[in-house]
């Protein structure tokens, strides 16, 4: 008889499970590299280790044998985002990470999700509010999580929603077929722009992986800091804690051979670079940097087309997550599929609406009022009548 047991680990103990997590990612319903030991270890550069809570679900089918079938990493939160009440937040570093989903083994997803939620419900020393600001609202992992919430009497509340560009290639796809479907009526225009860049100079694409990607990290950071982000002090290289986090994340992912840096060069000069992480059969885009002096070449979009071309010249990932956040125009990307995302709160177990939900609701309406005021100002400045 098989049973699933959930155990809580600290970040130091979890760091030893790199190969075990990699095996889980290969069989995951939806891989999420930001739950990996490498990402959790890097997050300790920004999050105190004693605030990190990692839940691991283990399947036991035989004496002295266990299989990791679920992982969910949280940080303890108690601030304005939680209504100043105690809560658990995931992912650990929402500024740069792309999903709040747990990682669940595809053959045991329902049981693992239920075991994780039951553990949270039974834990007296853990908060019963889960802040999940980057939760996909579609896909099999969300379905398993929603059912586990139903079975434990837990409630899912969603606030800000947006769509994130993703790529889900079909088995028969090649580069041209996918791009035609993704871009639709704009395919001809975009490809003309892409070819025009090559006519104005030698256009080359370089993909570095593992140690090679790590060696390219400084060039990526320098390129990002060369534009307005560097001038405003928001580039990674301008933020000591952030650059320490990124360097650590890159080092650990390079050691696991999951780090990639893609570079687009024009006449030998880097005009755009992308920082990516692989997990299982998925690829996740963390950051992009580009040369603002080359804006006439649309370097960011040109890079993504070159990335697609490189993917289809080999074996493309089964799922590519752009990592685009709320407020980003999905139409600026070349990936054709869309995934619905939301800022979400799960109340674990029965109960009333808490301060975390009230805070999220208030934040949502304040942002709506702000956006409406900005829209009115823009209309007034342009001389257009109100909508």
C-alpha positions in Angstrom: 0.0 0.0 0.0 1.4 3.4 -1.0 1.2 6.5 1.2 2.2 10.1 0.8 3.9 11.8 3.7 4.7 15.6 3.7 7.8 16.8 5.5 9.0 20.3 6.1 12.6 21.1 5.2 14.9 24.1 5.7 16.8 25.6 2.8 20.1 24.0 3.8 18.6 20.4 3.9 16.7 21.0 0.7 19.9 22.1 -1.1 21.0 18.5 -1.0 18.1 17.3 -3.1 19.2 18.6 -6.4 19.3 15.3 -8.3 16.0 14.2 -6.6 14.2 17.4 -7.7 15.6 17.0 -11.2 14.0 13.5 -11.4 10.7 15.0 -10.2 10.9 17.8 -12.8 11.3 15.2 -15.5 8.1 13.6 -14.5 6.3 16.7 -13.3 2.8 17.7 -14.4 4.2 21.2 -14.8 7.9 21.8 -14.0 8.7 25.0 -12.1 12.4 25.8 -11.8 11.7 28.3 -9.1 10.9 25.5 -6.7 14.3 23.8 -7.4 17.0 23.6 -4.7 19.2 25.9 -6.8 16.6 28.6 -6.9 15.8 28.2 -3.2 19.5 28.4 -2.3 19.9 31.5 -4.4 16.9 33.1 -2.8 18.6 33.1 0.6 20.6 36.0 -0.8 17.4 38.0 -0.5 15.2 36.1 2.0 16.5 35.0 5.4 16.8 31.3 5.6 14.7 31.0 8.7 11.7 32.6 6.8 11.8 29.9 4.1 9.4 26.9 4.4 9.8 24.0 2.0 7.2 21.3 1.9 8.2 18.0 0.3 5.6 15.2 -0.5 7.1 11.7 -0.5 5.5 8.6 -1.9 6.3 5.5 0.1 5.6 2.2 -1.8 8.1 -0.2 -0.2 10.3 -0.5 2.8 13.2 2.0 2.7 12.1 3.5 -0.6 10.6 6.9 -1.1 9.9 9.0 -4.2 9.6 12.8 -4.2 6.2 13.6 -5.8 5.6 17.2 -4.7 7.4 20.4 -3.7 6.1 23.8 -2.7 8.4 26.5 -1.4 7.2 29.5 0.6 8.6 32.4 2.5 6.9 33.8 5.7 5.3 37.1 5.0 3.9 39.7 7.4 3.5 43.2 5.8 1.2 45.3 3.8 0.7 42.6 1.1 -0.7 40.3 3.7 -2.7 43.0 5.6 0.0 42.8 8.3 -1.2 39.3 9.2 1.1 36.2 9.0 1.0 34.5 5.6 3.1 32.2 3.4 4.1 33.6 0.0 5.3 31.8 -3.1 7.5 32.1 -5.1 10.3 33.2 -2.8 11.4 36.1 -5.0 8.4 37.3 -7.0 10.3 40.1 -8.6 12.1 37.8 -11.0 10.4 34.4 -10.7 7.6 33.3 -12.9 5.2 30.9 -11.2 3.6 30.2 -7.8 2.6 26.7 -8.7 3.9 23.7 -6.7 5.7 20.9 -8.6 3.6 17.8 -8.7 4.5 14.3 -10.1 2.2 13.7 -13.1 1.2 10.2 -11.9 0.4 11.3 -8.4 -0.6 15.0 -8.8 -4.0 14.8 -7.2 -2.7 12.9 -4.1 0.3 15.1 -3.7 -1.7 18.3 -4.0 -4.2 17.0 -1.5 -1.4 15.9 0.9 0.3 19.4 0.7 -3.0 21.2 1.5 -3.9 18.8 4.3 -0.4 19.4 5.8 -0.9 23.1 5.7 -4.4 22.8 7.2 -3.1 20.6 10.1 -0.1 22.8 10.9 -0.6 25.0 13.9 2.6 26.9 13.5 2.1 27.9 9.8 -0.2 30.7 8.6 -3.3 29.6 6.8 -3.1 32.3 4.2 -1.1 31.6 1.0 -0.1 34.6 -1.1 0.4 33.4 -4.7 0.9 36.5 -6.8 1.9 34.6 -10.0 -0.5 31.8 -10.2 -1.6 30.3 -13.6 -5.3 29.8 -13.7 -5.3 27.1 -16.4 -3.4 23.9 -16.9 -3.5 20.5 -15.1 -1.5 21.7 -12.1 -4.0 24.4 -11.3 -6.8 21.8 -11.7 -5.1 19.5 -9.2 -4.6 22.4 -6.7 -8.1 23.7 -7.0 -9.5 20.2 -6.3 -7.2 19.8 -3.3 -8.6 23.2 -2.0 -12.2 21.9 -2.5 -11.4 18.8 -0.6 -9.9 20.7 2.3 -12.6 23.4 2.5 -10.1 26.0 1.3 -11.0 29.0 -0.8 -9.2 30.5 -3.8 -9.6 34.2 -4.4 -8.3 36.0 -7.4 -7.6 39.7 -7.9 -5.5 41.3 -10.7 -5.6 39.1 -13.8 -3.5 39.2 -17.0 -2.4 37.0 -19.9 1.1 35.8 -20.4 2.6 34.8 -23.8 3.8 31.2 -23.9 4.8 28.8 -26.6 3.2 25.3 -26.9 4.5 23.9 -30.2 2.5 21.2 -32.0 4.3 17.9 -33.0 4.1 18.9 -36.7 5.4 22.4 -36.2 8.6 23.8 -37.7 9.9 27.3 -37.4 7.9 28.8 -40.2 4.7 26.9 -39.4 4.7 28.0 -35.8 5.6 31.6 -36.5 2.9 31.9 -39.1 0.3 30.6 -36.6 1.7 32.8 -33.8 1.9 36.0 -35.7 -1.1 35.6 -37.9 -1.7 38.6 -40.2 1.5 40.3 -38.9 3.8 37.4 -40.0 4.8 39.0 -43.3 5.6 42.4 -41.7 7.6 40.9 -38.8 9.7 38.6 -41.1 10.4 41.5 -43.4 11.7 43.5 -40.4 13.8 40.5 -39.3 15.3 40.0 -42.7 15.9 43.8 -43.0 18.2 43.7 -39.9 20.3 41.0 -41.6 20.6 43.0 -44.7 22.1 45.9 -42.7 24.9 43.8 -41.2 25.9 40.3 -40.3 23.2 38.9 -37.9 24.3 36.0 -35.8 22.7 34.1 -32.9 24.7 32.4 -30.1 23.3 30.1 -27.4 25.4 29.4 -24.4 24.5 26.8 -21.9 25.9 25.7 -18.5 29.4 27.0 -17.8 29.4 28.9 -21.1 26.2 30.8 -20.0 27.8 31.6 -16.7 30.8 33.1 -18.5 28.4 35.3 -20.5 26.5 36.6 -17.4 28.7 39.7 -17.0 28.1 40.7 -20.6 24.3 40.3 -20.0 24.5 42.5 -16.8 26.6 45.1 -18.6 24.1 45.3 -21.5 21.1 45.7 -19.2 22.8 48.5 -17.3 23.8 50.3 -20.5 20.3 51.8 -21.0 17.6 53.6 -19.0 17.6 50.9 -16.3 21.2 51.8 -15.5 20.5 55.5 -15.5 17.6 55.1 -13.2 19.4 52.6 -10.9 17.0 49.8 -11.4 19.3 47.5 -13.5 20.4 44.3 -11.7 24.0 45.5 -11.7 23.0 48.6 -9.7 21.3 46.6 -6.9 23.9 44.8 -4.7 21.4 42.3 -3.2 19.8 41.5 -6.6 23.1 41.0 -8.4 24.3 38.7 -5.5 21.1 36.7 -6.0 21.4 36.5 -9.8 25.1 35.4 -9.6 24.3 32.7 -7.1 21.3 31.5 -9.2 23.4 31.4 -12.3 26.2 29.5 -10.6 23.9 26.9 -9.2 21.9 26.5 -12.4 25.1 26.3 -14.5 26.3 23.5 -12.3 22.9 21.7 -13.0 23.3 22.5 -16.7 19.9 24.3 -16.7 21.2 27.9 -17.3 21.1 29.4 -20.8 22.0 32.8 -22.2 21.0 33.6 -25.8 22.7 36.4 -27.6 21.9 38.2 -30.8 24.9 39.9 -32.5 24.8 42.5 -35.3 28.2 42.8 -37.0 29.7 41.1 -34.0 28.1 43.4 -31.4 25.6 42.1 -28.9 22.3 44.0 -29.4 20.1 41.7 -27.3 20.5 38.9 -24.7 18.1 36.7 -22.9 18.6 34.8 -19.6 16.7 31.5 -19.4 16.4 28.4 -17.2 15.4 24.9 -18.2 13.4 22.5 -16.0 12.2 19.2 -17.3 10.8 19.8 -20.7 10.1 23.5 -20.1 12.0 26.7 -20.6 11.5 29.8 -18.6 12.6 33.3 -19.7 13.8 35.3 -16.7 15.2 38.6 -18.1 16.0 40.3 -21.4 18.6 43.0 -22.0 19.1 45.0 -25.2 21.1 47.8 -26.7 18.7 50.9 -26.8 20.9 52.6 -29.4 19.8 49.8 -31.8 16.1 50.3 -31.3 15.6 50.7 -35.1 16.3 47.0 -35.3 13.7 46.1 -32.7 16.4 44.0 -30.9 14.2 42.4 -28.3 11.7 41.1 -30.9 14.5 40.1 -33.3 16.1 38.1 -30.5 12.9 36.2 -29.8 12.5 35.3 -33.4 16.1 34.1 -33.5 15.5 32.1 -30.3 12.5 30.4 -32.0 14.5 29.6 -35.0 17.2 28.0 -32.8 14.6 26.0 -30.9 13.1 24.5 -34.0 16.5 23.8 -35.5 16.8 21.3 -32.6 14.1 20.0 -30.3 11.9 22.9 -29.0 10.8 22.8 -25.4 7.3 21.4 -24.9 6.3 24.6 -23.1 8.1 28.0 -23.1 7.1 30.5 -20.5 7.9 34.1 -21.4 7.7 35.2 -17.7 5.9 38.4 -18.8 4.4 40.2 -15.9 1.2 42.1 -15.4 1.0 45.2 -17.5 3.2 43.9 -20.2 1.6 44.0 -23.7 1.4 40.4 -24.8 1.4 41.5 -28.4 5.0 42.6 -28.3 6.1 38.9 -28.0 6.2 36.4 -30.9 5.0 33.4 -28.8 1.5 32.7 -29.9 -0.2 31.0 -27.0 -1.6 32.7 -23.9 -1.9 31.7 -20.3 -4.2 33.4 -17.8 -2.4 34.5 -14.7 -3.7 36.1 -11.5 -2.7 37.5 -8.2 -4.2 34.9 -5.9 -4.8 34.1 -2.3 -5.7 30.7 -0.9 -7.4 30.6 2.5 -6.4 27.2 3.9 -9.4 25.5 5.4 -12.8 26.8 6.3 -13.0 30.4 7.7 -13.9 34.0 7.0 -12.3 36.5 4.7 -9.1 37.7 6.3 -7.0 40.8 6.2 -4.8 39.4 3.4 -7.9 39.2 1.1 -9.0 42.7 2.2 -5.5 44.1 1.5 -5.4 42.4 -2.0 -8.9 43.7 -2.8 -8.0 47.2 -1.8 -4.7 47.1 -3.8 -6.6 46.0 -6.9 -9.1 48.9 -6.7 -6.4 51.4 -6.0 -4.5 50.2 -9.0 -7.7 50.4 -11.1 -8.3 54.0 -10.0 -4.6 54.9 -10.8 -4.9 53.3 -14.2 -8.1 55.2 -14.9 -6.6 58.5 -13.9 -3.6 57.9 -16.1 -5.9 57.1 -19.0 -7.8 60.3 -18.5 -4.6 62.3 -18.4 -3.4 60.6 -21.6 -6.7 61.4 -23.4 -6.6 65.0 -22.2 -3.0 65.4 -23.3 -3.9 64.0 -26.8 -7.0 66.1 -27.1 -9.2 63.0 -27.6 -12.7 62.9 -26.1 -13.4 60.7 -23.0 -14.1 57.0 -23.9 
